[in-house]
């Protein structure tokens, strides 16, 4: 019997040792290969945890923080209203997201995210070989998204703020028989002006022109005298960087400010309506105001934060995380310091706008993160309070049961 008992004890010990050795071999110390996020499902079983976050993220905190500039200190004073962004977007109602796509700001990638990467009750229908997708509301044949990849260039190629705000409501009314009162949520992407300028130069050098853009303002397109071209022929293929910088009519200069400002305030493309300094001041102020009041804007240099803020603003979740691509064509252009300074001078309005936008973007991110963490701490406090109350209730119940039992026992003895 002793030998059999020893064998029975030895078998589970050997089994446990075998499992431990196998685990160390498959999941060595420091490895993330066997790491599961809180609440992650494994073979249909949800891992228990008392710290399951209220909002699931595809990216961890460190990835969000890694994008931040070291020791970010706010420069501009924004109100809580400026920092709070929650659109209360109703995809089943009459709300429409309008994407203002500025050239060479990563808008194509972001536009594809909007039609292919959002988790929806009724996903956009994107057919193979077609650029446009059908993005209908659940149960309706109405579009909730106005963008290049959903409605096409309905207001003209790369329509700016001046064009979109006048054109979108009219186009939406034409496309749909009913004319409800819609809420339009404008969004856009911005990029570091030097990188954006270099990227546009490389794009134009390969043959892009955007010459079919309408540039509609106050009901008409600019004349040839108001908006001369920088090249002869069909395109500007093979243009050198120096030639690209030398053309004073080049719309690449300060493109982001021009596309975000209300051009009606400065006489559209008529440069003789006011002096240059006054015009620039009005354009910059208008671009800042329009950007601040937009429902959302992202920055090409901060992909994960852009995803994070968009999801919180519209209460929509992406299926897969955004990827930060640093090996762009602009990043591969090696320029001397004097050339960089020249590009910054040509884009001095965009430089000021981007400084403002970056500060506002990072402040919104910090504000949203802090508020979310406060809500999470509050939720945990309420959970602990509830647990303590439940324990106290159980103790009182046990005490009441004990008193009742004692009273009953005493009665039985007296009987």
N, C-alpha and C positions, 0 to 999 in steps of 0.2 A: 504493500500500500504506500509506503514511503517513497519508493521509486516512482510510482504513478503520480503521486502528488507533486513531486519535484518536476516531473515532465510537464504536468499541467501548468505549473507556475512558470516554467522556463519558456513555454511556447509563446505566451503573450509578450514576455520581455523581449524575446528575439524579434517578434513582429514589430514592436515599437521601435527598437533599434534600427531595424531595416527601413522603416518609414522615415525615421529621422535622417538616416544617411542618404536616402533617396531624395528627400526634400532639399538637403544641403547641396546635393549634386545638381538638381534642376534649378533651384533658386538660391544661388550663393549669396552671401551677405553683401548688402549694398546694392543688390540688383533690383530693378524695377519690373522685372519680368513677371513677378508674382504679385504685383501690387494692384489692388482693386480700389477704385474710388468708392467713397461712401455711398451706399445705396445701390451699387452696381450689381446687376443680375449675373449670376453664374449658374449656367445650366438650369435656368428657370427658378432659381432660389435667390431671393433678395437678402443680401448680407445685412444683418441687424446692426443698427447703430442709433444712438441717441442724439447724434450730431448731424443728421441728414440735412443738408442745406435746403432752404426753401426754393432756391432757383438753381437748377443744374447747369454747370458750365462745361464746355468742352476744353477749356483752357484753365490752367491752375493759376493761383495768385502770382506766382513768381514770373510766369510768362507775361502777365500784364505789367508787372513792375519793371521788367527788363527793358521795355520799350521807353520808359520814362527817362527824360534827361536828368543827369545827376543834379540833386538838390534844386529841384524846380521851385522857383520863387515867383509867385504871381506878380505881374507888372500892372495890369489894369484892374480897376475896381468894378466888379459886376455885382448886381443885386441877386438875391436868392431867386427871383423870378427869371433872371437871365440864365441862371445855372440849372434851374429845374426844367427838365424836358420830359414831359409825358404826353403823348399825342392823343391818348384815348381813342386810338384808331379802330374804327368799326368796319371791318372788311365785308360784313353782311349788309351794311347800310348803304350810305351814299358817299363815304369818304374815299378820296383818291390821293395816292402818293404820286407826286410829280418830280421826276429826276432831271435836274438841270446838269447836263453833261458837258463839262468844260474839257476841251482838247488836252490830251496828254497828262491827265491827272489820275490815271488809273480807273477812269470811269467805265471803260469797257469791261474790266474785270468785275467791278462792283455791280454793273448792270446785269451781268450774267448771274451773280449771286442772287439778285432780286428775283429772277425768273426761274432759276434752277436749284437754288440752295435753301429756300425758306420752307420750313415745315408747315404745310397748310392743309386744311380740311379738304380743299379742292386744289391740288397743285396746278401750276401753269402747264399747259399742254405744249411741249416743245418737240416738234417733229424733226427727225433727222434730215439734214440738208437745208433746213429753213432757218433764217436768222431770227425771225420773229416768233414769239410764243403767244398763245392765247391764255390770258390771265383773267378768268372770269370769277365773279363772286360765287360763293356756294349757292347753287340752285338758281342762279341768274345768268343771263347772257350780257352782263355788264362788266367792264374792265375796272379793276381797283388800282391799276398801275398805268401811269402815263410815262413811257420811256422808249428809248430806241428799240429795245428788244421785246416790247409788248405792242405799242401802237405805231412804231416806226418814227420817222422824222416828220410827224404830222404838222408841226409848226415851223418846219425848215431845218436844214442841216445844222446841228449844234446850236439850236435856238438859245438865246440868252434870256436873262430875267425879264427884260423889257418886252421881248417877244412872247415868252411863255405866259406871263400874267395876263396879257391881252388875248392870246390865242387859245389857250387850253379850255377855258369855259365854253367858247364857241364850238370848238372841235368836239368836245364831249357831248354837247347838245345835239350836234349833227349825227353823231354815231348812235345815239340812243333816242328812242321815240319819246319816252318820258323825260321830263326836265325837272328833276328834284333839286332841292337846295343842297348842293354838295359842299363838303369841306375839303379844300385842297391843301395838302401837306407837302411843301416844297423841300427837297433835299438836294445836296450836291457833295462833291469831293474837291478838295484843294490839295495843292502840292507845293513843295519848296520851289520858289520862282526860278532859280538858276537851273535846277534839274528839269523843270517843266519846259523852259525855254530851249535847252539843249535837246530835249526829247522831240520837241516840235521841229527844230532845225533838221534833225536826222530823218524825221518823218517826211518833211517837205523835200529833203534831198533825194528821197526815194521816189518822189513823184506825187505826193499828196498836195492838194490845193484848197479843198473846201470852198471852191469858187461858186458852188451852187447855193451857198448860204444866203438867206434872204436879207438878213440884217434889218428887218422891219422895225420902224420907229415912227410914231405919230402917223401911222397909216401908210407909209411908203418906204421903199428901199432907197439907200443913198445913191446919189448920182456918181458918175465916173470922176467928176471933179472933186466931190466930197470924199470919195474913197478910191484913190488911184491904186493900180496894181503894182507890184514890185518886180514883175517879170514880163517878158514878151513871149508869146507862144502859148502852148497848152498848159505847161507847168513850169516848175522851177527846179527840175531835176539837176542834180550835181552841184547845187549852190554851195559855196564855201561858207564857213561860219562868218568870216569877215564880211562877205557880201550880204549874208542874212542880217547881220547887225547894222549894216550901213543904210538899209532902206528905211527911211523915216516913216513910211506908210505901213510898215509891217504890223499887222494885227497881233503878232506874237508878243509884241511889247505890251506889258501890263494887261494881258488878255484876261486874267482872272478878275481884276477890278472892273474892266469894261463889261464883262459878261454878268456881273452881279449887281451893277449899278442901274439905277433908273435913268436911262439916257435921255429921256424927255426933259429932265431937269437942266440939261446943258445944250439943248437944241439938237439932239441926236448927233449926226455926223457932220454938222455944219460948224466947222472950227472958228468961223468968223463971228459967231453969236456972242462970244465973250472972250476975255483974255485967258491965256493958257493956265496961269497960276490959279485963277478963280475956278476954271473948269476942273482942274485936277483936284482941288480941294473938295468941290461938290461931288465929284465922282467917287473919291475915296470915302467920304462920309456916307454917301448913299450905299456903297458896297458893304461897308461895315454894318450899317443898320439893317440892310436886307439879310445879310448873313446871320447876324445875331437873332433876328426874328424868324428865321427859317425853323421848321420843325426839327431838322437835323442836318448836320454836315460832318463829314469825316475827313481825315488827313491820310494821304497815301503812305506817309512815313510811319503811321501807327495803325496797322491793320487790325491787330487784336483789340485795341481800344475802340476802334471804329466799329467793329462787330459788337462789342460789349455795349456801347452807347446806343447803337441802333436797336438792339434787342430790347433794352430797357425803355427806349423812347416809344416804340410801337408795340411792345409786348408780343413780338414775333421772334421765333427761334430759328436759327440756321441749322441745317442738317450737319454740315461739316465746318470746322474752323477755318478762318481766313489764314492765308499764308503770306508772310512778309518776304517779298522778293527784292533783294538788294542788287542783284546783278542785272540792272536795266541797261538799255543802250546809252542813256545819259550818264550812268555811273561809269561806263567804260570809256567815256570821252575824257581824255587827259588835256586839260587846259592850263595855261599859265595864269599866275595871279592877276596881271593886268587885264587879261581877257575876262576873267571872273568879275573883276571890278567894273568893267565895261557893261557886262550883262546885268549886273546889279543896278547900274545907273539907268540903263534902258528900261528896267522893270522896277523903278524906285517906288511906284505906287503899289505894285504887287508885293514888294518886300515889306512895306508897312502893313498891308492887309494880312499877309501871312503871319507876321509877328503878332498881330491882334488875334487872328484866328487860332493860332497855336496856343496862345495864352488862354483864350476862352475854352478851347477844346480840353486842355489839360485840367483847367479848373472845374469844368463840368464832370470830367472823369473822376477827379478826387471827391467832388461833392456827392456824386452818385454812389461811389464806393463807400464813403463814410456813412451816408444815410442807410445804405443797404446793410452794412455791418451793425449799425445801431438797431435796425429792425431785427436783425438776427439775434443780437444780444437780448433785446426785449422779449423775443419769442422764447428764448431759452429760459429767461427769468420766469416768464409766465408758466412754462412747462414745469420748472422746479417748484413754483408755488402750488401748482395744481397737484403735483406728486405729494408734496407735504400735506396738502389739504386732504388728499385721498388716504394717506397714511394715518392722519389724525382721525379721520372718519372711521377707518378700520379699527383703530385702537378703542375709540368710543363704543363702536359696535361690539367689540370683544368684551369690553368692560360691562356693557349692558347685558350681554348674553350671560356673563359670569354671575352678575347679580340676580338675574332671572333664574338661573340654575340653582343658586344657593337658596333663594326664596322657595323654589319648588321643593328642594330637598328638605328644607326646614318644615314645610307643610306636611310632607310625607311622614316625617318623624313624629310630628304631633298627631297625625291621624293614627 
